Amino acid sequence: MTTRIDTRFAELKAEGRAAFVTFLMAGDPDLATSLEIIKALPKAGADIIEIGMPFTDPMADGPAIQAAGLRALKAGTTLKKTLKMVRAFRAGDNVTPLVLMGYYNPIYIYGVDRFLVDAKAAGVDGLIIVDLPPEEDAELCLPAMKAGLNFIRLATPTTDDKRLPAVLANTSGFVYYVSITGITGSGSADSTEVGAAVARIKRHTNLPVCVGFGIRTPEAAHDIAQHANGAVVGSALVDALRASLDAEGRATGKTVSAVVDLVASLAQGVRGARQAAE
């Protein structure tokens, strides 16, 4: 079964360029603003959109994304409302791939079978669940694949050649390579090291490899896009959103454009890498 993610990477391969993948937290700073931003992302240059599912204990996330999750929870964002947001996005866009990213706990509480049915019906294409290792594939990964959703796995600088086959075994859509050891928003990615890491992963899989963590500028996105099939930016977008809020943490007239303008400039960086890679 071909998903929107598979289709998008096939299109980008034909164009000879990398994907620009954006991450934002669902419901940050409120559900209406969040939906408005996400709707504007494809036109600004996002090829794939990752939407965070807010959770009270996001252990892999740095301060920026943790704070985004807390703002979203404060605004009343639930997993049910996140799926409703996906449905609203899909009403106007049936082609841009959407990936839900987060932790297993909210899905477990929602009920795995019910969640997969609802997510598929809403228009979700893939899942990135950071706290479910391959040893737990029966929990969610295998049922998700059966439901027609891509299950995207993270590989890190500490994932050695012995561990990699287990990580890749049931992965589909793409592999998300975390370019730095540590939490989101800390440090910056080194494109030479990333190039070597991507090459190593590709010896084990034919899947596209997207690189995230530590990409904050169009230049950094450009450098990474020369070595990988996609560049993922999250913390920089979340920071831009936060900087646009008022003293109470509410959206202002600048919030949507603060994020969308940054996405547009980062997208130019990724697209500019095409010539360099040829």
N, C-alpha and C positions, 0 to 999 in steps of 0.2 A: 504493500500500500504506500502510495506517494503522499507525503504531507506537504503543507505549504512551505515548510522549512526546506525539504528536499528540492521542491520546485524553485525556490528562491536561489539556492546555491547553484543549481544547474544554470539558471539565467545569468548569475554573476560570473560563473565560469566562462560562459559564452561571451560575456562582455570583457573578460580578462581582468576583473578587479575583485578586491576583497569586499566583504560585507561590513557595514557599519551597524553595530548592535548597541542599542541604548538600554539602560536600566533606570527605572524610576519606581518608587514605592507607590502601590495603589493607595489612593485616599490621602496623599500628602499634597498640600496641607488640608484639603477637604475633598470630598468625592467629586463635586462639580468641577473644580479647578483641575483636579487630577485627570478627569476624563477629557477636558478641553485640551490639556497639554498632550495627552497620548494621541488624541485625534489629529493633532497638528504635526506629529513626529514624522510620518512617512513623507509628507510634502517637504519637510525640512531636510530630508536625506537619510532617515533611519531605514535600514533594510529589514531589520528584525527588531522586535520590541520585547524586552524582558520586563515583566511587571512583578514587583516584590509583593509577597503576601505578608502583611505586617504580623509580627510575632513578638511576644514579650521578652524572649530570651534569645536574641539573634547572635549566637556565639562566634560566627565567622565574620561578622560585620564590625567595621570601625565606627567611631563616634558619629560620623555624618549620617550613615545609613541607619544606625541605631536610633538616632534622633528623629529621622524621617519616619521610621516605624512607630515611634511613640506619638508623633504628631498625627499620624494616620489613625492609630488606635483611639486617641483622644477625640478625633473627629467622627468616631463611631464606625470605622471601617472593619468589616468582618469578611470572612472568606466568601460568604453568600453575596455580599455587596461587591466584592472584587469580581466575582463571576458575572454579576449584573452589569458591571462596568465593561467587561469583555463583550457581552452581548450588545451593549450600546455602541461600542466601537465597531463591531462587526456589521451593524446596521448600515454603516457608510463605507466600510472597507472590508472586502471579502478576500483580499490577496496578501496583505502584510502578515507575516508569521508572528504569532504571539506566544511567548513562553512565560509560564508562571514560575517564579523562583522563590525559594524559601525553605521552610523547615517542615518536618513530617508531622509534628504535633497537631497543628490546626486541621490537617487533612485526616488524621487518625480520628480526631474528635468529630469531624464532619461525617466520617464513614467513608472508607476507601471506595467501595463500589458505587455509592451514591455520588461521591465527588467526581469519579471518572466519567460517569454518565452525564452529570451536569456540566463538567468542564468541556467535554467533547461537544455537547449540544450548544454551549455558549460560544464556541469557536476557538478554544485553546488548542494550540498545536503541539506544545511540548512542555516538559517539566524539568526543572533543575531543583533537586531536593538535597541540600548540602550535607545533611546529617544522616543520610542513608547509605552506608557502604555496600559494596557488591554482595557481601555476605547476607544482606537483608533483601535481596532482589525479589523474593516471593511476597514481601510486604506490599510493594507498590510498583516497582519497576516492571515486573512481568505482567501484572494486570493492566498497567498503563499501555504497554506495547500491544496487548491484546485488544484494548479499547481504541487503538489507532493513534495513540499519542507518542511522540518521540520522548525518550527518557535520556536526558543529556547529562553526562557525567563530568565531574571536575577531575583534572589531573594537575599535579603540582610539581614544583622543582624536586620534591622529595619522593615522587612516585617513580621508583626505579624500574628497570627492565623486567624484573621478576614480578613486580606488582601490576605493571601496566596491562598485561593480558586480562587479568581479573577485572580491572577497572573498565576495560573496553568491551568485555564479553557481551553485555546486553545493551550497550550504548547505541543510540541512533540519533539522527539529526545532525549533530556536530559534537565535537569534543571541546570542552571549555578548559583551556589551559590557564591556570592561575600563575601569573608571571613572577610573583614574589612570594616568599614565605611570610606569613603573617595575615593580618586582617585587611579588609578593604580600606582603601583610602590612605594606606601607609606606603611610603617609598614610591619609586617610579621604575617602570619596566626598562630593562636594558635590551635593546633590539638585537644585539649580537648574541647574547645568551638565549633570548627568545627564539632566534633563528635556529640555533642548534637544538633547542628543546622541541620545537615544532618538527624538525627533520626526524628526530628520534621517535616521536609519537607516530609520525607518518610511516615509519618502518613497520609499525604494528597494525595500522588501520588505513582504510581508504576514505574514512570520513573527513569532512572539513574540520580544520582546527581553528578555533577562535581564541583570541588571547585577551584576557581582562586583568584588572587590578593594576593600578599605577599608570593609567593613560589619562592625561589631563589636558593636553594641548593638541591643536591640529598637527603640530610637528611630530609629537609622540605618536599620534594616531597614524600619521603618514609612515613613520619608521616601522611600526609594528605591522601595518598593512602590507609592507613589502615582503614580510617573512611568513605571514599567516593568511588563512582564508577569511579572517574577520578580526576586527578590533572592537572590544566591548568597553563602553564608558558608562560608569554609574556614579561614583562618588562626586566627580566634577559637576555632573548635572544636578545632583542632589544639593551640592554646595551652592550652585547658582540659584536654585529654587529658594533655599533657606535665606540667602542674602537679600532676596526680593520681598521677604515677608515683613509685616509691621512688628512693632514691639511685642504684641501679643501672639505672634506666630501665625497671623492670618494672612491670606492672600491679598495682594495689592494689584493695582492696575498694571504693574510691571512683571508680575509673576510668570504669566504664560510666555511673554516674549523673552524674558531672561533665559528660560530653558531652551526655547525654540531657536533663538539666535545662536546660542552656544552649539546646539546640535547642528545647525547649518554650517558653522565654521569648522567643526570637527569632521563633518561629512566631506567637506572640501579637502581636508587633509587626507582622509581615507581614499577619496576618488583620485587625488593627485598622485597617489602611489602607483597607479596603473602604469603610467609612462616609465616610472623608475624601475618597475619590475620587468618590463619588456626587454 
